[in-house]
Amino acid sequence: MPVIDPCDNCGTPTPIYRLAAVILDSHMARICPRCQAAEQARIDLPYAPRTDQRAIQPSTSRDAW
Ligand SMILES: [Zn+2]
């Protein structure tokens, strides 16, 4: 029996395996496929590069020796 959770955007009860974890208006949200299609302009995928997170910083200490 599938677990049903409401879509964080429209509230439609949706099986959780169909909900997509996304960043909606800079908050984590799980949304149904319909909202994914409808709200693409507001959605950032969590695995997209984020400008506020620097990647691995180059090690400067290693140059000292
Ligand atoms: Zn929805």
N, CA, C, O and the ligand as a Tripos MOL2 file, in Angstrom:
@<TRIPOS>MOLECULE
protein
  261   259    66     0     0
PROTEIN
NO_CHARGES

@<TRIPOS>ATOM
      1 N           0.8480   -1.2000    0.0000 N.3       1 MET1
      2 CA          0.0000    0.0000    0.0000 C.3       1 MET1
      3 C           0.8780    1.2420    0.0000 C.2       1 MET1
      4 O           1.7030    1.4220    0.8960 O.2       1 MET1
      5 N           0.7060    2.0850   -0.9850 N.am      2 PRO2
      6 CA          1.6050    3.2450   -1.0980 C.3       2 PRO2
      7 C           1.3340    4.2710   -0.0040 C.2       2 PRO2
      8 O           0.2060    4.4370    0.4610 O.2       2 PRO2
      9 N           2.3830    4.9380    0.3830 N.am      3 VAL3
     10 CA          2.2650    6.0170    1.3510 C.3       3 VAL3
     11 C           1.8630    7.2810    0.6080 C.2       3 VAL3
     12 O           2.4830    7.6660   -0.3830 O.2       3 VAL3
     13 N           0.8180    7.9130    1.1080 N.am      4 ILE4
     14 CA          0.3000    9.1110    0.4430 C.3       4 ILE4
     15 C           0.6650   10.3400    1.2670 C.2       4 ILE4
     16 O           0.4320   10.3790    2.4750 O.2       4 ILE4
     17 N           1.2220   11.3100    0.6260 N.am      5 ASP5
     18 CA          1.5110   12.5890    1.2720 C.3       5 ASP5
     19 C           0.9500   13.7070    0.3950 C.2       5 ASP5
     20 O           0.9080   13.5910   -0.8290 O.2       5 ASP5
     21 N           0.5260   14.7740    1.0320 N.am      6 PRO6
     22 CA          0.0440   15.8860    0.2110 C.3       6 PRO6
     23 C           1.1910   16.6110   -0.4780 C.2       6 PRO6
     24 O           2.2820   16.7520    0.0730 O.2       6 PRO6
     25 N           0.9240   17.0560   -1.6620 N.am      7 CYS7
     26 CA          1.8700   17.9140   -2.3720 C.3       7 CYS7
     27 C           2.0450   19.2090   -1.5770 C.2       7 CYS7
     28 O           1.0690   19.7930   -1.1060 O.2       7 CYS7
     29 N           3.2990   19.6520   -1.4310 N.am      8 ASP8
     30 CA          3.5520   20.8530   -0.6470 C.3       8 ASP8
     31 C           3.0660   22.1090   -1.3520 C.2       8 ASP8
     32 O           2.9380   23.1620   -0.7270 O.2       8 ASP8
     33 N           2.8030   22.0120   -2.6040 N.am      9 ASN9
     34 CA          2.3870   23.2060   -3.3400 C.3       9 ASN9
     35 C           0.8730   23.2920   -3.4820 C.2       9 ASN9
     36 O           0.2850   24.3310   -3.1810 O.2       9 ASN9
     37 N           0.2380   22.2230   -3.9340 N.am     10 CYS10
     38 CA         -1.1940   22.2870   -4.1930 C.3      10 CYS10
     39 C          -1.9950   21.4440   -3.2090 C.2      10 CYS10
     40 O          -3.2220   21.5420   -3.1720 O.2      10 CYS10
     41 N          -1.3130   20.6080   -2.4000 N.am     11 GLY11
     42 CA         -2.0220   19.8470   -1.3900 C.3      11 GLY11
     43 C          -2.6820   18.5850   -1.8800 C.2      11 GLY11
     44 O          -3.3690   17.9120   -1.1110 O.2      11 GLY11
     45 N          -2.4950   18.2470   -3.1290 N.am     12 THR12
     46 CA         -3.0960   17.0350   -3.6630 C.3      12 THR12
     47 C          -2.4430   15.8090   -3.0440 C.2      12 THR12
     48 O          -1.2190   15.6840   -3.1000 O.2      12 THR12
     49 N          -3.2150   14.8980   -2.4550 N.am     13 PRO13
     50 CA         -2.6250   13.6560   -1.9380 C.3      13 PRO13
     51 C          -1.9760   12.8740   -3.0650 C.2      13 PRO13
     52 O          -2.6090   12.5660   -4.0740 O.2      13 PRO13
     53 N          -0.7100   12.5590   -2.8760 N.am     14 THR14
     54 CA          0.0810   11.9530   -3.9420 C.3      14 THR14
     55 C           0.9500   10.8580   -3.3220 C.2      14 THR14
     56 O           1.5190   11.0670   -2.2510 O.2      14 THR14
     57 N           1.0630    9.7180   -3.9590 N.am     15 PRO15
     58 CA          2.0120    8.7090   -3.4750 C.3      15 PRO15
     59 C           3.4140    9.3030   -3.3970 C.2      15 PRO15
     60 O           3.8570    9.9950   -4.3130 O.2      15 PRO15
     61 N           4.1140    9.0230   -2.2820 N.am     16 ILE16
     62 CA          5.3800    9.7290   -2.0870 C.3      16 ILE16
     63 C           6.3950    9.4030   -3.1680 C.2      16 ILE16
     64 O           7.2920   10.2010   -3.4390 O.2      16 ILE16
     65 N           6.2640    8.2440   -3.7830 N.am     17 TYR17
     66 CA          7.2380    7.9400   -4.8300 C.3      17 TYR17
     67 C           7.0270    8.7980   -6.0720 C.2      17 TYR17
     68 O           7.8800    8.8480   -6.9570 O.2      17 TYR17
     69 N           5.8870    9.4690   -6.1260 N.am     18 ARG18
     70 CA          5.6660   10.3670   -7.2590 C.3      18 ARG18
     71 C           5.9930   11.8140   -6.9100 C.2      18 ARG18
     72 O           6.0590   12.6730   -7.7890 O.2      18 ARG18
     73 N           6.1970   12.0780   -5.6190 N.am     19 LEU19
     74 CA          6.5530   13.4350   -5.2190 C.3      19 LEU19
     75 C           8.0310   13.6660   -5.4940 C.2      19 LEU19
     76 O           8.8580   12.7800   -5.2770 O.2      19 LEU19
     77 N           8.3490   14.8340   -5.9640 N.am     20 ALA20
     78 CA          9.7360   15.1810   -6.2320 C.3      20 ALA20
     79 C          10.2030   16.1810   -5.1820 C.2      20 ALA20
     80 O           9.5380   17.1860   -4.9280 O.2      20 ALA20
     81 N          11.3500   15.8990   -4.5740 N.am     21 ALA21
     82 CA         11.9360   16.8330   -3.6230 C.3      21 ALA21
     83 C          12.6650   17.9170   -4.4020 C.2      21 ALA21
     84 O          13.6330   17.6460   -5.1130 O.2      21 ALA21
     85 N          12.1950   19.1280   -4.2600 N.am     22 VAL22
     86 CA         12.7730   20.2380   -5.0080 C.3      22 VAL22
     87 C          12.9210   21.4260   -4.0780 C.2      22 VAL22
     88 O          12.4660   21.3930   -2.9350 O.2      22 VAL22
     89 N          13.5500   22.4560   -4.5660 N.am     23 ILE23
     90 CA         13.6280   23.7180   -3.8440 C.3      23 ILE23
     91 C          12.6520   24.6700   -4.5110 C.2      23 ILE23
     92 O          12.8290   25.0850   -5.6560 O.2      23 ILE23
     93 N          11.6110   25.0010   -3.7500 N.am     24 LEU24
     94 CA         10.5560   25.8530   -4.2870 C.3      24 LEU24
     95 C          10.5890   27.1600   -3.5080 C.2      24 LEU24
     96 O          10.4060   27.1650   -2.2900 O.2      24 LEU24
     97 N          10.8190   28.2590   -4.1980 N.am     25 ASP25
     98 CA         10.9570   29.5580   -3.5330 C.3      25 ASP25
     99 C          11.9910   29.4650   -2.4090 C.2      25 ASP25
    100 O          11.7590   29.9670   -1.3090 O.2      25 ASP25
    101 N          13.1040   28.8380   -2.6780 N.am     26 SER26
    102 CA         14.2390   28.6520   -1.7690 C.3      26 SER26
    103 C          13.8880   27.8780   -0.5100 C.2      26 SER26
    104 O          14.5670   28.0260    0.5060 O.2      26 SER26
    105 N          12.8530   27.0640   -0.5490 N.am     27 HIS27
    106 CA         12.5740   26.1360    0.5480 C.3      27 HIS27
    107 C          12.4280   24.7420   -0.0360 C.2      27 HIS27
    108 O          11.9660   24.5610   -1.1630 O.2      27 HIS27
    109 N          12.8320   23.7670    0.7570 N.am     28 MET28
    110 CA         12.6220   22.3960    0.3330 C.3      28 MET28
    111 C          11.1290   22.0950    0.2910 C.2      28 MET28
    112 O          10.3860   22.4600    1.2020 O.2      28 MET28
    113 N          10.7050   21.4370   -0.7570 N.am     29 ALA29
    114 CA          9.3080   21.0700   -0.8780 C.3      29 ALA29
    115 C           9.2340   19.7680   -1.6490 C.2      29 ALA29
    116 O          10.1080   19.4480   -2.4550 O.2      29 ALA29
    117 N           8.1720   19.0250   -1.3840 N.am     30 ARG30
    118 CA          7.9060   17.8440   -2.1900 C.3      30 ARG30
    119 C           6.6360   18.1170   -2.9710 C.2      30 ARG30
    120 O           5.5850   18.3940   -2.3930 O.2      30 ARG30
    121 N           6.7380   18.0400   -4.2440 N.am     31 ILE31
    122 CA          5.6180   18.4450   -5.0880 C.3      31 ILE31
    123 C           5.2560   17.3280   -6.0430 C.2      31 ILE31
    124 O           6.0650   16.4610   -6.3730 O.2      31 ILE31
    125 N           3.9940   17.3860   -6.4760 N.am     32 CYS32
    126 CA          3.4670   16.3550   -7.3630 C.3      32 CYS32
    127 C           3.9250   16.6450   -8.7980 C.2      32 CYS32
    128 O           4.3690   17.7520   -9.1050 O.2      32 CYS32
    129 N           3.8130   15.6460   -9.6620 N.am     33 PRO33
    130 CA          4.2500   15.8410  -11.0550 C.3      33 PRO33
    131 C           3.5430   17.0030  -11.7330 C.2      33 PRO33
    132 O           4.1230   17.6750  -12.5870 O.2      33 PRO33
    133 N           2.3030   17.2410  -11.3600 N.am     34 ARG34
    134 CA          1.5690   18.3340  -11.9940 C.3      34 ARG34
    135 C           2.1990   19.6760  -11.6560 C.2      34 ARG34
    136 O           2.3520   20.5410  -12.5180 O.2      34 ARG34
    137 N           2.5640   19.8370  -10.3750 N.am     35 CYS35
    138 CA          3.1980   21.0950   -9.9890 C.3      35 CYS35
    139 C           4.5940   21.2140  -10.5870 C.2      35 CYS35
    140 O           5.0410   22.3110  -10.9250 O.2      35 CYS35
    141 N           5.2790   20.0860  -10.7170 N.am     36 GLN36
    142 CA          6.5890   20.1460  -11.3640 C.3      36 GLN36
    143 C           6.4910   20.7550  -12.7380 C.2      36 GLN36
    144 O           7.3300   21.5620  -13.1390 O.2      36 GLN36
    145 N           5.4580   20.3620  -13.4580 N.am     37 ALA37
    146 CA          5.2960   20.8820  -14.8060 C.3      37 ALA37
    147 C           4.8030   22.3200  -14.7760 C.2      37 ALA37
    148 O           5.1800   23.1310  -15.6220 O.2      37 ALA37
    149 N           3.9530   22.6370  -13.7900 N.am     38 ALA38
    150 CA          3.3210   23.9510  -13.7850 C.3      38 ALA38
    151 C           4.2200   25.0260  -13.1810 C.2      38 ALA38
    152 O           4.1070   26.2000  -13.5340 O.2      38 ALA38
    153 N           5.1140   24.6310  -12.2690 N.am     39 GLU39
    154 CA          5.8590   25.6300  -11.4960 C.3      39 GLU39
    155 C           7.3430   25.6420  -11.8400 C.2      39 GLU39
    156 O           8.1720   26.0150  -11.0100 O.2      39 GLU39
    157 N           7.6720   25.2450  -13.0310 N.am     40 GLN40
    158 CA          9.0930   25.1140  -13.3710 C.3      40 GLN40
    159 C           9.8890   26.3880  -13.1390 C.2      40 GLN40
    160 O          11.0700   26.3350  -12.7960 O.2      40 GLN40
    161 N           9.2480   27.5240  -13.3230 N.am     41 ALA41
    162 CA          9.9650   28.7850  -13.1550 C.3      41 ALA41
    163 C          10.3320   29.0390  -11.7000 C.2      41 ALA41
    164 O          11.2750   29.7820  -11.4260 O.2      41 ALA41
    165 N           9.6050   28.4390  -10.7620 N.am     42 ARG42
    166 CA          9.8700   28.6790   -9.3390 C.3      42 ARG42
    167 C          10.7190   27.5910   -8.7180 C.2      42 ARG42
    168 O          11.0980   27.7000   -7.5520 O.2      42 ARG42
    169 N          11.0210   26.5600   -9.4560 N.am     43 ILE43
    170 CA         11.6510   25.3730   -8.8820 C.3      43 ILE43
    171 C          13.1400   25.3740   -9.1760 C.2      43 ILE43
    172 O          13.5700   25.5930  -10.3090 O.2      43 ILE43
    173 N          13.9120   25.1250   -8.1350 N.am     44 ASP44
    174 CA         15.3190   24.8200   -8.3150 C.3      44 ASP44
    175 C          15.5330   23.3780   -7.8950 C.2      44 ASP44
    176 O          15.0940   22.9680   -6.8200 O.2      44 ASP44
    177 N          16.1910   22.6220   -8.7210 N.am     45 LEU45
    178 CA         16.4830   21.2560   -8.3310 C.3      45 LEU45
    179 C          17.6340   21.2700   -7.3300 C.2      45 LEU45
    180 O          18.6020   22.0110   -7.5030 O.2      45 LEU45
    181 N          17.5280   20.4440   -6.2730 N.am     46 PRO46
    182 CA         18.5330   20.4860   -5.2090 C.3      46 PRO46
    183 C          19.9310   20.1310   -5.6770 C.2      46 PRO46
    184 O          20.9100   20.5230   -5.0420 O.2      46 PRO46
    185 N          20.0420   19.4080   -6.7590 N.am     47 TYR47
    186 CA         21.3710   19.0260   -7.2050 C.3      47 TYR47
    187 C          21.9540   20.0130   -8.2060 C.2      47 TYR47
    188 O          23.0490   19.8050   -8.7310 O.2      47 TYR47
    189 N          21.2170   21.0890   -8.4680 N.am     48 ALA48
    190 CA         21.7790   22.1090   -9.3350 C.3      48 ALA48
    191 C          22.8470   22.8900   -8.5660 C.2      48 ALA48
    192 O          22.7600   23.0080   -7.3440 O.2      48 ALA48
    193 N          23.8390   23.4150   -9.2560 N.am     49 PRO49
    194 CA         24.8730   24.1900   -8.5670 C.3      49 PRO49
    195 C          24.2680   25.4060   -7.8780 C.2      49 PRO49
    196 O          23.4220   26.1000   -8.4410 O.2      49 PRO49
    197 N          24.7100   25.6480   -6.6670 N.am     50 ARG50
    198 CA         24.1850   26.7870   -5.9170 C.3      50 ARG50
    199 C          25.2540   27.8500   -5.8150 C.2      50 ARG50
    200 O          26.4270   27.5640   -5.5760 O.2      50 ARG50
    201 N          24.8210   29.0820   -6.0030 N.am     51 THR51
    202 CA         25.7880   30.1760   -6.0270 C.3      51 THR51
    203 C          26.2600   30.5390   -4.6270 C.2      51 THR51
    204 O          27.3370   31.1130   -4.4680 O.2      51 THR51
    205 N          25.4540   30.2070   -3.5960 N.am     52 ASP52
    206 CA         25.8490   30.5880   -2.2480 C.3      52 ASP52
    207 C          26.6970   29.5260   -1.5670 C.2      52 ASP52
    208 O          27.0600   29.6780   -0.4000 O.2      52 ASP52
    209 N          27.0160   28.4610   -2.2780 N.am     53 GLN53
    210 CA         27.8650   27.4250   -1.6980 C.3      53 GLN53
    211 C          29.1090   27.2850   -2.5480 C.2      53 GLN53
    212 O          29.0420   26.8690   -3.7040 O.2      53 GLN53
    213 N          30.2290   27.6300   -1.9740 N.am     54 ARG54
    214 CA         31.4650   27.4370   -2.6910 C.3      54 ARG54
    215 C          31.8000   25.9570   -2.7420 C.2      54 ARG54
    216 O          31.5600   25.2220   -1.7840 O.2      54 ARG54
    217 N          32.3370   25.5420   -3.8260 N.am     55 ALA55
    218 CA         32.8220   24.1780   -3.9380 C.3      55 ALA55
    219 C          34.0960   24.0560   -3.1030 C.2      55 ALA55
    220 O          34.4240   24.9350   -2.3070 O.2      55 ALA55
    221 N          34.7790   22.9850   -3.2970 N.am     56 ILE56
    222 CA         35.9980   22.7510   -2.5200 C.3      56 ILE56
    223 C          36.9880   23.8940   -2.7470 C.2      56 ILE56
    224 O          37.3210   24.2380   -3.8810 O.2      56 ILE56
    225 N          37.4330   24.4530   -1.6680 N.am     57 GLN57
    226 CA         38.3850   25.5480   -1.7890 C.3      57 GLN57
    227 C          39.7700   24.9830   -2.0820 C.2      57 GLN57
    228 O          40.1690   23.9640   -1.5180 O.2      57 GLN57
    229 N          40.4750   25.6340   -2.9440 N.am     58 PRO58
    230 CA         41.8420   25.1790   -3.1890 C.3      58 PRO58
    231 C          42.6790   25.3380   -1.9240 C.2      58 PRO58
    232 O          42.5940   26.3440   -1.2190 O.2      58 PRO58
    233 N          43.4670   24.3450   -1.6670 N.am     59 SER59
    234 CA         44.2530   24.3740   -0.4470 C.3      59 SER59
    235 C          45.4610   25.2910   -0.6230 C.2      59 SER59
    236 O          46.3150   25.0640   -1.4800 O.2      59 SER59
    237 N          45.5090   26.3020    0.1830 N.am     60 THR60
    238 CA         46.6610   27.1970    0.1220 C.3      60 THR60
    239 C          47.7730   26.7060    1.0210 C.2      60 THR60
    240 O          48.9460   26.9890    0.7770 O.2      60 THR60
    241 N          47.4030   25.9550    2.0830 N.am     61 SER61
    242 CA         48.4120   25.5220    3.0210 C.3      61 SER61
    243 C          49.3840   24.5350    2.3740 C.2      61 SER61
    244 O          50.5370   24.4150    2.7870 O.2      61 SER61
    245 N          48.9010   23.8400    1.3640 N.am     62 ARG62
    246 CA         49.7530   22.8330    0.7590 C.3      62 ARG62
    247 C          50.9110   23.4860   -0.0040 C.2      62 ARG62
    248 O          51.9730   22.8890   -0.1770 O.2      62 ARG62
    249 N          50.6820   24.7190   -0.4520 N.am     63 ASP63
    250 CA         51.7570   25.4040   -1.1610 C.3      63 ASP63
    251 C          52.9080   25.7820   -0.2340 C.2      63 ASP63
    252 O          54.0250   26.0340   -0.6850 O.2      63 ASP63
    253 N          52.6190   25.8190    1.0770 N.am     64 ALA64
    254 CA         53.6660   26.2670    2.0030 C.3      64 ALA64
    255 C          54.7880   25.2500    2.1140 C.2      64 ALA64
    256 O          55.9130   25.5770    2.4900 O.2      64 ALA64
    257 N          54.4550   24.0100    1.7790 N.am     65 TRP65
    258 CA         55.5260   23.0410    1.8770 C.3      65 TRP65
    259 C          55.5300   22.1590    0.6580 C.2      65 TRP65
    260 O          56.3680   21.2650    0.5470 O.2      65 TRP65
    261 ZN          0.9770   19.7270   -6.5190 Zn       66 ZN66
@<TRIPOS>BOND
     1     1     2 1
     2     2     3 1
     3     3     4 2
     4     3     5 am
     5     5     6 1
     6     6     7 1
     7     7     8 2
     8     7     9 am
     9     9    10 1
    10    10    11 1
    11    11    12 2
    12    11    13 am
    13    13    14 1
    14    14    15 1
    15    15    16 2
    16    15    17 am
    17    17    18 1
    18    18    19 1
    19    19    20 2
    20    19    21 am
    21    21    22 1
    22    22    23 1
    23    23    24 2
    24    23    25 am
    25    25    26 1
    26    26    27 1
    27    27    28 2
    28    27    29 am
    29    29    30 1
    30    30    31 1
    31    31    32 2
    32    31    33 am
    33    33    34 1
    34    34    35 1
    35    35    36 2
    36    35    37 am
    37    37    38 1
    38    38    39 1
    39    39    40 2
    40    39    41 am
    41    41    42 1
    42    42    43 1
    43    43    44 2
    44    43    45 am
    45    45    46 1
    46    46    47 1
    47    47    48 2
    48    47    49 am
    49    49    50 1
    50    50    51 1
    51    51    52 2
    52    51    53 am
    53    53    54 1
    54    54    55 1
    55    55    56 2
    56    55    57 am
    57    57    58 1
    58    58    59 1
    59    59    60 2
    60    59    61 am
    61    61    62 1
    62    62    63 1
    63    63    64 2
    64    63    65 am
    65    65    66 1
    66    66    67 1
    67    67    68 2
    68    67    69 am
    69    69    70 1
    70    70    71 1
    71    71    72 2
    72    71    73 am
    73    73    74 1
    74    74    75 1
    75    75    76 2
    76    75    77 am
    77    77    78 1
    78    78    79 1
    79    79    80 2
    80    79    81 am
    81    81    82 1
    82    82    83 1
    83    83    84 2
    84    83    85 am
    85    85    86 1
    86    86    87 1
    87    87    88 2
    88    87    89 am
    89    89    90 1
    90    90    91 1
    91    91    92 2
    92    91    93 am
    93    93    94 1
    94    94    95 1
    95    95    96 2
    96    95    97 am
    97    97    98 1
    98    98    99 1
    99    99   100 2
   100    99   101 am
   101   101   102 1
   102   102   103 1
   103   103   104 2
   104   103   105 am
   105   105   106 1
   106   106   107 1
   107   107   108 2
   108   107   109 am
   109   109   110 1
   110   110   111 1
   111   111   112 2
   112   111   113 am
   113   113   114 1
   114   114   115 1
   115   115   116 2
   116   115   117 am
   117   117   118 1
   118   118   119 1
   119   119   120 2
   120   119   121 am
   121   121   122 1
   122   122   123 1
   123   123   124 2
   124   123   125 am
   125   125   126 1
   126   126   127 1
   127   127   128 2
   128   127   129 am
   129   129   130 1
   130   130   131 1
   131   131   132 2
   132   131   133 am
   133   133   134 1
   134   134   135 1
   135   135   136 2
   136   135   137 am
   137   137   138 1
   138   138   139 1
   139   139   140 2
   140   139   141 am
   141   141   142 1
   142   142   143 1
   143   143   144 2
   144   143   145 am
   145   145   146 1
   146   146   147 1
   147   147   148 2
   148   147   149 am
   149   149   150 1
   150   150   151 1
   151   151   152 2
   152   151   153 am
   153   153   154 1
   154   154   155 1
   155   155   156 2
   156   155   157 am
   157   157   158 1
   158   158   159 1
   159   159   160 2
   160   159   161 am
   161   161   162 1
   162   162   163 1
   163   163   164 2
   164   163   165 am
   165   165   166 1
   166   166   167 1
   167   167   168 2
   168   167   169 am
   169   169   170 1
   170   170   171 1
   171   171   172 2
   172   171   173 am
   173   173   174 1
   174   174   175 1
   175   175   176 2
   176   175   177 am
   177   177   178 1
   178   178   179 1
   179   179   180 2
   180   179   181 am
   181   181   182 1
   182   182   183 1
   183   183   184 2
   184   183   185 am
   185   185   186 1
   186   186   187 1
   187   187   188 2
   188   187   189 am
   189   189   190 1
   190   190   191 1
   191   191   192 2
   192   191   193 am
   193   193   194 1
   194   194   195 1
   195   195   196 2
   196   195   197 am
   197   197   198 1
   198   198   199 1
   199   199   200 2
   200   199   201 am
   201   201   202 1
   202   202   203 1
   203   203   204 2
   204   203   205 am
   205   205   206 1
   206   206   207 1
   207   207   208 2
   208   207   209 am
   209   209   210 1
   210   210   211 1
   211   211   212 2
   212   211   213 am
   213   213   214 1
   214   214   215 1
   215   215   216 2
   216   215   217 am
   217   217   218 1
   218   218   219 1
   219   219   220 2
   220   219   221 am
   221   221   222 1
   222   222   223 1
   223   223   224 2
   224   223   225 am
   225   225   226 1
   226   226   227 1
   227   227   228 2
   228   227   229 am
   229   229   230 1
   230   230   231 1
   231   231   232 2
   232   231   233 am
   233   233   234 1
   234   234   235 1
   235   235   236 2
   236   235   237 am
   237   237   238 1
   238   238   239 1
   239   239   240 2
   240   239   241 am
   241   241   242 1
   242   242   243 1
   243   243   244 2
   244   243   245 am
   245   245   246 1
   246   246   247 1
   247   247   248 2
   248   247   249 am
   249   249   250 1
   250   250   251 1
   251   251   252 2
   252   251   253 am
   253   253   254 1
   254   254   255 1
   255   255   256 2
   256   255   257 am
   257   257   258 1
   258   258   259 1
   259   259   260 2
@<TRIPOS>SUBSTRUCTURE
     1 MET1         2 RESIDUE 1 A MET
     2 PRO2         6 RESIDUE 1 A PRO
     3 VAL3        10 RESIDUE 1 A VAL
     4 ILE4        14 RESIDUE 1 A ILE
     5 ASP5        18 RESIDUE 1 A ASP
     6 PRO6        22 RESIDUE 1 A PRO
     7 CYS7        26 RESIDUE 1 A CYS
     8 ASP8        30 RESIDUE 1 A ASP
     9 ASN9        34 RESIDUE 1 A ASN
    10 CYS10       38 RESIDUE 1 A CYS
    11 GLY11       42 RESIDUE 1 A GLY
    12 THR12       46 RESIDUE 1 A THR
    13 PRO13       50 RESIDUE 1 A PRO
    14 THR14       54 RESIDUE 1 A THR
    15 PRO15       58 RESIDUE 1 A PRO
    16 ILE16       62 RESIDUE 1 A ILE
    17 TYR17       66 RESIDUE 1 A TYR
    18 ARG18       70 RESIDUE 1 A ARG
    19 LEU19       74 RESIDUE 1 A LEU
    20 ALA20       78 RESIDUE 1 A ALA
    21 ALA21       82 RESIDUE 1 A ALA
    22 VAL22       86 RESIDUE 1 A VAL
    23 ILE23       90 RESIDUE 1 A ILE
    24 LEU24       94 RESIDUE 1 A LEU
    25 ASP25       98 RESIDUE 1 A ASP
    26 SER26      102 RESIDUE 1 A SER
    27 HIS27      106 RESIDUE 1 A HIS
    28 MET28      110 RESIDUE 1 A MET
    29 ALA29      114 RESIDUE 1 A ALA
    30 ARG30      118 RESIDUE 1 A ARG
    31 ILE31      122 RESIDUE 1 A ILE
    32 CYS32      126 RESIDUE 1 A CYS
    33 PRO33      130 RESIDUE 1 A PRO
    34 ARG34      134 RESIDUE 1 A ARG
    35 CYS35      138 RESIDUE 1 A CYS
    36 GLN36      142 RESIDUE 1 A GLN
    37 ALA37      146 RESIDUE 1 A ALA
    38 ALA38      150 RESIDUE 1 A ALA
    39 GLU39      154 RESIDUE 1 A GLU
    40 GLN40      158 RESIDUE 1 A GLN
    41 ALA41      162 RESIDUE 1 A ALA
    42 ARG42      166 RESIDUE 1 A ARG
    43 ILE43      170 RESIDUE 1 A ILE
    44 ASP44      174 RESIDUE 1 A ASP
    45 LEU45      178 RESIDUE 1 A LEU
    46 PRO46      182 RESIDUE 1 A PRO
    47 TYR47      186 RESIDUE 1 A TYR
    48 ALA48      190 RESIDUE 1 A ALA
    49 PRO49      194 RESIDUE 1 A PRO
    50 ARG50      198 RESIDUE 1 A ARG
    51 THR51      202 RESIDUE 1 A THR
    52 ASP52      206 RESIDUE 1 A ASP
    53 GLN53      210 RESIDUE 1 A GLN
    54 ARG54      214 RESIDUE 1 A ARG
    55 ALA55      218 RESIDUE 1 A ALA
    56 ILE56      222 RESIDUE 1 A ILE
    57 GLN57      226 RESIDUE 1 A GLN
    58 PRO58      230 RESIDUE 1 A PRO
    59 SER59      234 RESIDUE 1 A SER
    60 THR60      238 RESIDUE 1 A THR
    61 SER61      242 RESIDUE 1 A SER
    62 ARG62      246 RESIDUE 1 A ARG
    63 ASP63      250 RESIDUE 1 A ASP
    64 ALA64      254 RESIDUE 1 A ALA
    65 TRP65      258 RESIDUE 1 A TRP
    66 ZN66       261 GROUP 0 **** ****
